[in-house]
Amino acid sequence: MKALEIAPLLRGLTFDGEKGDIVVFKETIENADLTCTAEELDAKYQIGVRSVSVDGVGGFLLGEDYDDAVNGTSNVRKIYGRAAVANNKVCVVTGGAQGFGEGIVRELVKNGAIVFIADMNVDGAKKLAGELNKQAGRTVAFGVAVNVTDEESVKAMMDEIVLTVGGIDLFVSNAGVLKAGSVKEMTLKDFEFVTDVNYIGFFLCTKHVAPVMELMNKPSGKYFTDIVTISSKSALEGSNKNAAYAGSKFGSVGLVQSFAKELVADNTKVNTVCPGNFFDGPLWSDPERGLFVQYLNTGKVPGAKTLDDVRSFYEAQVPMNRGCDGEDVTKAILYSVEQKYETGQAIPVTGGQVMLN
Ligand SMILES: NC(=O)c1ccc[n+]([C@@H]2O[C@H](COP(=O)([O-])OP(=O)(O)OC[C@H]3O[C@@H](n4cnc5c(N)ncnc54)[C@H](O)[C@@H]3O)[C@@H](O)[C@H]2O)c1
């Protein structure tokens, strides 16, 4: 067995009913609490062991959080009940450097999680991680590079995370792109670009995170893990002149349902959150390229003379009269994590704009 398999097994062996220890891989460890072969690990591991050296593989430091494992300096918050759903869980958010992803990252950290901000914009991801670590006064976030359309990059990201903390409890597949346009005019290149990120990216991430989660569940058979993809209200209802996007999001619901049926065997739940429009995010509000500016300039909203007119037009389509934000989305993510009797679901968070039937 390799370090990449042993680390998630150790996280699984230390399972406390909700999650396991953080497990940090080191090439060598002097005077480890436990020294054994990979095959002996299961039988020889005992509660309280803080360091393990596996013959021919390397060493592993164990702790309640990352700082505890590396330095023995834990100041983990003690949280109980519903508020503890994500506490000290390892979460990954793709596309976490900005927009909905950033909001989800911030909310998960508030809820006590250790979050990997995985983005093509690695500088943005690292900057956000630095800010969150400073605020928290302990290690709560890491920035990591990924292009979700590139299988090697996705696999490298998973390996980096597993060797840094031992496993992944919640994987939020959030990275997504939008290119609108008439079916009569859209280029194949643009259609494929949207499909690659929103649909194939979700497949690649699930393909490489599911085996990690399987290993974590192996020792106890009771370790629940979660994959949540952020689709859209356009996963539930077609979107005019926006077929590439809606098609990719509808497709991801099919993937969610199918992955859920297979991965339930490993206690991995797979769900999707379907948000309404995030009017305060860059997609809509960017002063140069945002949809509000584009729709004002192209006269898409009849009679609109200002950006506020365009915004009011779209807000009025939502029964709750406002856009969605990262906090709204995270509440639905936390629900799907807390709920141990549901999988394969598409959860709308649209202020009543789209209702299931
Ligand atoms: N903004 C909305 O109104 C809205 C509404 C419903 C659903 N959504 C969905 O929410 C998710 C986030 O949307 P947003 O508006 O916050 O997006 P955004 O454009 O503000 O941010 C997307 C992030 O993903 C990253 N990214 C893009 N392609 C990537 C790739 N190939 N690999 C890794 N990272 C990549 C970007 O660098 C960026 O940080 C998307 O899946 C989107 O479809 C958005």
Ligand as a Chemical Component Dictionary entry (heavy atoms), coordinates in Angstrom:
data_LIG
# 
_chem_comp.id                   LIG 
_chem_comp.type                 NON-POLYMER 
_chem_comp.pdbx_formal_charge   0 
_chem_comp.three_letter_code    LIG 
# 
loop_
_chem_comp_atom.comp_id 
_chem_comp_atom.atom_id 
_chem_comp_atom.alt_atom_id 
_chem_comp_atom.type_symbol 
_chem_comp_atom.charge 
_chem_comp_atom.model_Cartn_x 
_chem_comp_atom.model_Cartn_y 
_chem_comp_atom.model_Cartn_z 
_chem_comp_atom.pdbx_ordinal 
LIG N1  N1  N 0  -23.826 33.373 -10.376 1  
LIG C1  C1  C 0  -25.048 32.888 -10.462 2  
LIG O1  O1  O 0  -26.031 33.645 -10.565 3  
LIG C2  C2  C 0  -25.273 31.393 -10.411 4  
LIG C3  C3  C 0  -26.587 30.915 -10.310 5  
LIG C4  C4  C 0  -26.809 29.537 -10.210 6  
LIG C5  C5  C 0  -25.736 28.671 -10.225 7  
LIG N2  N2  N 1  -24.470 29.149 -10.349 8  
LIG C6  C6  C 0  -23.380 28.176 -10.358 9  
LIG O2  O2  O 0  -22.560 28.416 -9.241  10 
LIG C7  C7  C 0  -21.210 28.063 -9.551  11 
LIG C8  C8  C 0  -20.310 29.250 -9.265  12 
LIG O3  O3  O 0  -20.739 30.315 -10.093 13 
LIG P1  P1  P 0  -20.237 31.822 -9.899  14 
LIG O4  O4  O 0  -21.197 32.683 -10.586 15 
LIG O5  O5  O -1 -19.910 32.037 -8.490  16 
LIG O6  O6  O 0  -18.900 31.785 -10.796 17 
LIG P2  P2  P 0  -17.693 32.807 -10.880 18 
LIG O7  O7  O 0  -17.425 32.974 -12.348 19 
LIG O8  O8  O 0  -17.885 34.038 -10.067 20 
LIG O9  O9  O 0  -16.501 31.954 -10.231 21 
LIG C9  C9  C 0  -16.129 30.717 -10.771 22 
LIG C10 C10 C 0  -14.798 30.291 -10.184 23 
LIG O10 O10 O 0  -14.482 29.036 -10.792 24 
LIG C11 C11 C 0  -13.135 29.068 -11.245 25 
LIG N3  N3  N 0  -13.016 28.198 -12.432 26 
LIG C12 C12 C 0  -13.554 28.389 -13.657 27 
LIG N4  N4  N 0  -13.214 27.362 -14.468 28 
LIG C13 C13 C 0  -12.466 26.495 -13.722 29 
LIG C14 C14 C 0  -11.823 25.271 -14.013 30 
LIG N5  N5  N 0  -11.852 24.719 -15.225 31 
LIG N6  N6  N 0  -11.157 24.669 -13.006 32 
LIG C15 C15 C 0  -11.086 25.222 -11.774 33 
LIG N7  N7  N 0  -11.657 26.395 -11.450 34 
LIG C16 C16 C 0  -12.343 27.027 -12.432 35 
LIG C17 C17 C 0  -12.848 30.543 -11.581 36 
LIG O11 O11 O 0  -11.463 30.834 -11.544 37 
LIG C18 C18 C 0  -13.650 31.255 -10.489 38 
LIG O12 O12 O 0  -12.876 31.454 -9.325  39 
LIG C19 C19 C 0  -21.206 27.626 -11.007 40 
LIG O13 O13 O 0  -21.283 26.232 -11.103 41 
LIG C20 C20 C 0  -22.452 28.283 -11.555 42 
LIG O14 O14 O 0  -22.964 27.619 -12.684 43 
LIG C21 C21 C 0  -24.207 30.494 -10.435 44 
# 
loop_
_chem_comp_bond.comp_id 
_chem_comp_bond.atom_id_1 
_chem_comp_bond.atom_id_2 
_chem_comp_bond.value_order 
_chem_comp_bond.pdbx_ordinal 
LIG N1  C1  SING 1  
LIG C1  O1  DOUB 2  
LIG C1  C2  SING 3  
LIG C2  C3  SING 4  
LIG C2  C21 DOUB 5  
LIG C3  C4  DOUB 6  
LIG C4  C5  SING 7  
LIG C5  N2  DOUB 8  
LIG N2  C6  SING 9  
LIG N2  C21 SING 10 
LIG C6  O2  SING 11 
LIG C6  C20 SING 12 
LIG O2  C7  SING 13 
LIG C7  C8  SING 14 
LIG C7  C19 SING 15 
LIG C8  O3  SING 16 
LIG O3  P1  SING 17 
LIG P1  O4  DOUB 18 
LIG P1  O5  SING 19 
LIG P1  O6  SING 20 
LIG O6  P2  SING 21 
LIG P2  O7  DOUB 22 
LIG P2  O8  SING 23 
LIG P2  O9  SING 24 
LIG O9  C9  SING 25 
LIG C9  C10 SING 26 
LIG C10 O10 SING 27 
LIG C10 C18 SING 28 
LIG O10 C11 SING 29 
LIG C11 N3  SING 30 
LIG C11 C17 SING 31 
LIG N3  C12 SING 32 
LIG N3  C16 SING 33 
LIG C12 N4  DOUB 34 
LIG N4  C13 SING 35 
LIG C13 C14 SING 36 
LIG C13 C16 DOUB 37 
LIG C14 N5  SING 38 
LIG C14 N6  DOUB 39 
LIG N6  C15 SING 40 
LIG C15 N7  DOUB 41 
LIG N7  C16 SING 42 
LIG C17 O11 SING 43 
LIG C17 C18 SING 44 
LIG C18 O12 SING 45 
LIG C19 O13 SING 46 
LIG C19 C20 SING 47 
LIG C20 O14 SING 48 
# 
